[in-house]
Amino acid sequence: KIMSGNKGGVLSRVFGGSSKGGAKTKVAQTPLEAIQQLRDVEDVLNKKVEHLEAKINEETAIARRDARTNKRNALNALKRKKRLEKTLQQIHGTLTTLEYQVLLKF
């Protein structure tokens, strides 16, 4: 899996989450640093989008290949594809929010 080792690390830092669960410490951040951080998160999400689109294409190919010979496998591929599409939609929403935040920082 792509980027599964750092679950929410960058995203939680951008959106104010804490991975330790303790008290949050505020660090002064310049607007340029904030914009750079948002762009870094955007890059990570764009890579995730590319990966998900490739997986969706794979599941579509599996569903088409098995449509006549192995219906159960074809239906499972379509279910996986639908789940991946839902995740992709969520990431697109997050990207839209990030782009809006970058615009607000200017």
Residue frames as a rotation matrix with the C-alpha (Angstrom) as fourth column:
LYS 1
0.581 0.814 0.000 0.00
0.814 -0.581 0.000 0.00
0.000 0.000 -1.000 0.00
ILE 2
-0.172 -0.622 0.764 1.16
0.566 -0.697 -0.440 3.48
0.807 0.357 0.471 -0.72
MET 3
-0.549 -0.191 0.814 1.88
-0.325 -0.848 -0.419 5.77
0.770 -0.494 0.403 2.22
SER 4
0.518 0.792 -0.323 0.25
0.032 0.359 0.933 3.52
0.855 -0.493 0.160 4.80
GLY 5
-0.132 -0.674 -0.727 3.16
0.810 0.349 -0.471 3.77
0.571 -0.651 0.500 7.22
ASN 6
-0.961 -0.237 -0.143 2.51
0.276 -0.807 -0.522 7.38
0.008 -0.541 0.841 8.25
LYS 7
-0.207 0.975 0.079 -1.18
0.895 0.157 0.417 7.34
0.394 0.157 -0.905 9.01
GLY 8
0.706 0.694 0.140 -2.37
0.607 -0.695 0.385 10.92
0.364 -0.188 -0.912 9.23
GLY 9
-0.016 -0.787 -0.616 1.00
0.937 -0.227 0.266 12.32
-0.349 -0.573 0.741 10.24
VAL 10
-0.904 -0.340 0.258 1.11
0.420 -0.814 0.400 15.20
0.074 0.470 0.879 7.81
LEU 11
-0.237 0.901 0.362 -2.66
0.297 -0.288 0.910 15.61
0.925 0.324 -0.200 7.70
SER 12
0.494 0.453 -0.742 -3.01
0.824 0.028 0.566 15.67
0.278 -0.891 -0.360 11.47
ARG 13
-0.412 -0.697 -0.588 -0.29
0.798 -0.587 0.136 18.29
-0.440 -0.413 0.798 11.75
VAL 14
-0.878 0.107 0.467 -1.97
0.251 -0.728 0.638 20.47
0.408 0.677 0.612 9.13
PHE 15
-0.045 0.982 0.185 -5.43
0.052 -0.182 0.982 20.12
0.998 0.054 -0.043 10.62
GLY 16
-0.097 -0.069 0.993 -4.31
-0.806 -0.580 -0.119 20.47
0.584 -0.812 0.000 14.22
GLY 17
0.859 0.408 -0.310 -4.49
-0.187 0.812 0.553 16.87
0.477 -0.417 0.774 15.37
SER 18
0.066 -0.838 0.542 -2.08
-0.998 -0.064 0.022 15.36
0.017 -0.542 -0.840 17.84
SER 19
0.201 -0.030 -0.979 -0.69
-0.360 0.927 -0.102 11.87
0.911 0.373 0.175 17.44
LYS 20
-0.788 -0.574 -0.225 0.37
0.022 0.338 -0.941 11.71
0.616 -0.746 -0.254 21.11
GLY 21
0.095 0.928 -0.360 -3.03
0.628 0.225 0.745 12.54
0.772 -0.297 -0.562 22.56
GLY 22
-0.282 -0.273 -0.920 -1.52
0.930 -0.316 -0.191 15.02
-0.238 -0.909 0.343 25.01
ALA 23
0.448 0.400 -0.800 -1.81
0.305 -0.909 -0.283 18.79
-0.840 -0.117 -0.529 25.19
LYS 24
0.598 -0.192 0.778 -1.27
0.774 -0.114 -0.623 20.61
0.208 0.975 0.080 21.92
THR 25
-0.028 -0.657 -0.753 1.66
0.527 -0.650 0.548 22.95
-0.849 -0.382 0.364 21.71
LYS 26
0.926 0.361 0.113 1.34
0.305 -0.534 -0.789 25.92
-0.224 0.765 -0.604 19.38
VAL 27
-0.201 -0.979 0.018 4.40
0.715 -0.134 0.686 26.72
-0.670 0.151 0.727 17.31
ALA 28
0.283 0.260 -0.923 4.51
-0.291 -0.894 -0.341 30.04
-0.914 0.365 -0.178 15.52
GLN 29
-0.142 -0.241 0.960 4.33
0.778 0.572 0.259 29.39
-0.612 0.784 0.106 11.80
THR 30
-0.656 -0.114 -0.746 4.93
-0.268 -0.889 0.372 31.90
-0.706 0.444 0.552 9.07
PRO 31
0.425 0.870 -0.252 2.39
-0.538 0.019 -0.842 32.14
-0.728 0.493 0.476 6.26
LEU 32
0.124 -0.447 -0.886 4.98
-0.954 0.192 -0.230 30.84
0.273 0.874 -0.403 3.79
GLU 33
-0.879 -0.429 0.209 5.62
-0.476 0.823 -0.310 27.79
-0.039 -0.372 -0.927 5.97
ALA 34
-0.258 0.877 0.406 1.88
-0.243 0.348 -0.905 27.17
-0.935 -0.332 0.123 6.24
ILE 35
0.533 0.430 -0.729 1.44
-0.778 -0.090 -0.622 27.42
-0.332 0.899 0.287 2.48
GLN 36
-0.336 -0.743 -0.578 4.38
-0.863 0.489 -0.127 25.07
0.377 0.456 -0.806 1.90
GLN 37
-0.840 0.070 0.539 2.92
-0.302 0.764 -0.570 22.60
-0.452 -0.641 -0.620 4.36
LEU 38
0.209 0.978 0.022 -0.45
-0.389 0.104 -0.915 22.73
-0.897 0.183 0.402 2.59
ARG 39
0.386 -0.134 -0.913 1.26
-0.919 0.030 -0.393 22.15
0.080 0.991 -0.111 -0.75
ASP 40
-0.739 -0.673 -0.008 3.13
-0.663 0.729 -0.169 19.17
0.119 -0.120 -0.986 0.67
VAL 41
-0.476 0.665 0.575 -0.14
-0.142 0.587 -0.797 17.66
-0.868 -0.461 -0.185 1.84
GLU 42
0.487 0.664 -0.567 -1.64
-0.645 -0.165 -0.747 18.39
-0.589 0.730 0.348 -1.57
ASP 43
-0.163 -0.645 -0.747 1.23
-0.946 0.316 -0.067 16.51
0.279 0.696 -0.662 -3.24
VAL 44
-0.903 -0.148 0.404 0.70
-0.317 0.863 -0.393 13.49
-0.291 -0.483 -0.826 -0.99
LEU 45
-0.064 0.970 0.236 -3.03
-0.162 0.224 -0.961 13.48
-0.985 -0.100 0.143 -1.72
ASN 46
0.405 0.164 -0.899 -2.42
-0.885 -0.177 -0.431 13.79
-0.230 0.970 0.074 -5.48
LYS 47
-0.650 -0.672 -0.355 -0.15
-0.718 0.696 -0.001 10.73
0.248 0.254 -0.935 -5.33
LYS 48
-0.722 0.470 0.509 -2.89
-0.077 0.676 -0.733 8.90
-0.688 -0.568 -0.452 -3.46
VAL 49
0.312 0.849 -0.427 -5.39
-0.558 -0.200 -0.806 9.91
-0.769 0.490 0.411 -6.17
GLU 50
-0.035 -0.411 -0.911 -3.11
-0.978 0.203 -0.054 8.46
0.207 0.889 -0.409 -8.87
HIS 51
-0.929 -0.348 0.124 -2.79
-0.369 0.886 -0.281 5.23
-0.012 -0.307 -0.952 -6.92
LEU 52
-0.379 0.869 0.318 -6.55
-0.101 0.303 -0.948 4.94
-0.920 -0.392 -0.027 -6.36
GLU 53
0.356 0.498 -0.791 -7.29
-0.821 -0.239 -0.519 5.62
-0.447 0.834 0.323 -10.03
ALA 54
-0.463 -0.597 -0.655 -4.91
-0.810 0.586 0.039 2.82
0.361 0.549 -0.754 -11.01
LYS 55
-0.928 0.155 0.338 -6.59
-0.085 0.797 -0.598 0.45
-0.362 -0.584 -0.727 -8.55
ILE 56
0.024 0.989 -0.149 -10.04
-0.404 -0.127 -0.906 1.42
-0.914 0.082 0.396 -9.89
ASN 57
0.167 -0.036 -0.985 -8.87
-0.985 0.037 -0.168 0.61
0.043 0.999 -0.029 -13.43
GLU 58
-0.843 -0.510 -0.169 -7.55
-0.490 0.859 -0.146 -2.76
0.220 -0.040 -0.975 -12.22
GLU 59
-0.655 0.657 0.372 -10.86
-0.025 0.474 -0.880 -3.64
-0.755 -0.586 -0.294 -10.56
THR 60
0.267 0.737 -0.621 -12.76
-0.719 -0.276 -0.637 -2.60
-0.641 0.617 0.456 -13.69
ALA 61
-0.227 -0.450 -0.864 -10.56
-0.913 0.407 0.028 -4.88
0.339 0.795 -0.503 -15.78
ILE 62
-0.975 -0.103 0.196 -11.12
-0.183 0.873 -0.453 -7.77
-0.124 -0.477 -0.870 -13.37
ALA 63
-0.246 0.964 0.102 -14.89
-0.224 0.046 -0.973 -7.24
-0.943 -0.262 0.205 -13.44
ARG 64
0.313 0.346 -0.884 -14.97
-0.912 -0.150 -0.382 -7.19
-0.264 0.926 0.269 -17.24
ARG 65
-0.552 -0.640 -0.534 -12.70
-0.755 0.656 -0.005 -10.22
0.353 0.401 -0.845 -17.55
ASP 66
-0.996 0.086 0.036 -14.73
0.054 0.845 -0.532 -12.31
-0.076 -0.528 -0.846 -15.11
ALA 67
-0.499 0.862 -0.087 -18.21
-0.818 -0.502 -0.280 -11.08
-0.285 -0.069 0.956 -16.07
ARG 68
0.282 0.657 -0.699 -19.13
-0.855 0.503 0.127 -14.30
0.435 0.562 0.704 -17.90
THR 69
-0.040 -0.395 -0.918 -16.96
-0.076 0.917 -0.391 -16.93
0.996 0.054 -0.067 -16.30
ASN 70
-0.495 -0.213 -0.842 -16.78
0.786 0.302 -0.539 -15.99
0.369 -0.929 0.018 -12.60
LYS 71
0.203 0.708 0.676 -19.70
0.325 -0.700 0.636 -13.79
0.924 0.090 -0.373 -11.58
ARG 72
0.816 0.099 -0.569 -18.85
0.577 -0.081 0.813 -13.80
0.035 -0.992 -0.123 -7.88
ASN 73
-0.158 -0.959 -0.236 -15.34
0.887 -0.243 0.393 -12.54
-0.435 -0.147 0.888 -8.54
ALA 74
-0.506 0.034 0.862 -16.70
0.619 -0.682 0.390 -9.91
0.601 0.731 0.323 -10.95
LEU 75
0.567 0.791 0.230 -19.22
0.344 -0.481 0.806 -8.67
0.749 -0.378 -0.545 -8.38
ASN 76
0.603 -0.431 -0.671 -16.56
0.724 -0.057 0.687 -8.52
-0.335 -0.901 0.277 -5.68
ALA 77
-0.507 -0.804 0.311 -14.34
0.859 -0.439 0.264 -6.49
-0.076 0.401 0.913 -8.02
LEU 78
-0.149 0.543 0.826 -17.22
0.415 -0.724 0.551 -4.07
0.898 0.425 -0.117 -8.60
LYS 79
0.833 0.429 -0.350 -17.74
0.470 -0.213 0.857 -3.73
0.293 -0.878 -0.378 -4.84
ARG 80
0.104 -0.885 -0.454 -14.05
0.859 -0.151 0.490 -2.98
-0.502 -0.441 0.744 -4.33
LYS 81
-0.566 -0.279 0.776 -14.20
0.730 -0.607 0.314 -0.49
0.383 0.745 0.547 -7.19
LYS 82
0.384 0.805 0.452 -17.16
0.388 -0.585 0.712 1.28
0.838 -0.098 -0.537 -5.60
ARG 83
0.767 -0.169 -0.619 -15.34
0.607 -0.121 0.786 1.51
-0.207 -0.978 0.009 -2.25
LEU 84
-0.316 -0.948 0.042 -12.24
0.878 -0.276 0.391 2.91
-0.359 0.160 0.919 -3.98
GLU 85
-0.325 0.279 0.904 -14.38
0.602 -0.676 0.425 5.47
0.729 0.682 0.052 -5.83
LYS 86
0.780 0.619 -0.095 -15.90
0.434 -0.425 0.794 6.60
0.451 -0.661 -0.600 -2.54
THR 87
0.373 -0.748 -0.549 -12.42
0.725 -0.134 0.676 7.06
-0.579 -0.650 0.492 -1.05
LEU 88
-0.531 -0.570 0.626 -11.36
0.845 -0.408 0.345 8.94
0.059 0.713 0.699 -4.18
GLN 89
0.222 0.715 0.663 -14.34
0.514 -0.664 0.543 11.27
0.828 0.220 -0.515 -3.83
GLN 90
0.865 0.069 -0.497 -13.38
0.494 -0.295 0.818 12.01
-0.091 -0.953 -0.289 -0.21
ILE 91
-0.102 -0.981 -0.163 -9.82
0.812 -0.177 0.556 12.81
-0.575 -0.076 0.815 -1.22
HIS 92
-0.398 0.027 0.917 -11.06
0.740 -0.581 0.338 15.15
0.542 0.813 0.211 -3.95
GLY 93
0.702 0.695 0.158 -13.12
0.416 -0.580 0.701 16.96
0.579 -0.426 -0.695 -1.30
THR 94
0.600 -0.575 -0.557 -10.06
0.590 -0.152 0.793 17.28
-0.540 -0.804 0.249 0.91
LEU 95
-0.430 -0.778 0.458 -8.03
0.885 -0.262 0.385 18.61
-0.180 0.571 0.801 -2.02
THR 96
0.092 0.557 0.825 -10.70
0.595 -0.695 0.403 21.21
0.799 0.454 -0.395 -2.71
THR 97
0.925 0.240 -0.294 -10.54
0.372 -0.420 0.828 22.31
0.075 -0.875 -0.478 0.93
LEU 98
0.172 -0.951 -0.255 -6.74
0.753 -0.040 0.657 22.53
-0.636 -0.305 0.709 0.80
GLU 99
-0.414 -0.294 0.861 -6.80
0.851 -0.461 0.252 24.62
0.323 0.837 0.441 -2.37
TYR 100
0.547 0.693 0.470 -9.27
0.399 -0.710 0.581 26.98
0.736 -0.130 -0.665 -0.70
GLN 101
0.818 -0.287 -0.498 -7.02
0.464 -0.183 0.867 27.25
-0.340 -0.940 -0.017 2.37
VAL 102
-0.254 -0.943 0.216 -4.00
0.900 -0.148 0.409 28.06
-0.354 0.298 0.887 0.20
LEU 103
-0.145 0.275 0.950 -6.01
0.656 -0.692 0.301 30.82
0.741 0.667 -0.080 -1.49
LEU 104
0.856 0.517 -0.017 -6.97
0.331 -0.523 0.786 32.24
0.398 -0.678 -0.618 1.91
LYS 105
0.423 -0.775 -0.469 -3.32
0.745 0.004 0.667 32.35
-0.515 -0.631 0.580 3.00
PHE 106
-0.480 -0.557 0.677 -2.44
0.841 -0.513 0.174 34.70
0.250 0.653 0.715 0.12
